[in-house]
């Protein structure tokens, strides 16, 4: 079965029909650093961000160039914020992977620890396909959209991408319940 050339998923799980067109405009670039082991997962939500937002991009790997930490860059990561975000925040880095993988990305890229950190309040997850082990554990899509709403306001403009995410979850739950792959 051939994968969709846009989202990379097999036709039964293609995301494209649910995604907003054109992608949603926003001021703060989202740069997603994805652990390589995460890229093939069917439940991976980073594709939603890169396809549904105008200024979101994805880099895969374990080590990344420290030049990505230019002026106006902060790291979205749970915990206590280490410094206030830059007044002119232009780029927010998200780590995509499970918790062990995200800690590996942090260890392999020590320059990330030097960035100002943005943290979200504890928010419930809508991601019913995956089980969170602690409160506030969100998918990459949820974290990215909540962060943009927090930083830029106007959370309602992200509703088309939330609707696509909800459709993805509903389809995933249906496939799981019926055994369809």
Secondary structure, DSSP 8 states (H G I E B T S, - for coil): --B-TTT-SBGGG--GGGS-SS-B--SSEEEEEE-GGGTT-TT--HHHHHHHBTTEEEEESS---GGGS-TTEEEE-SSS-SS---TT--EEEEEES-HHHHHHHHHH-GGGGGSEEE---------TTS--SSTT---HHHHHHHHHHHHH--GGGGHHHHHHHHHHHHHHHHHHHHT--
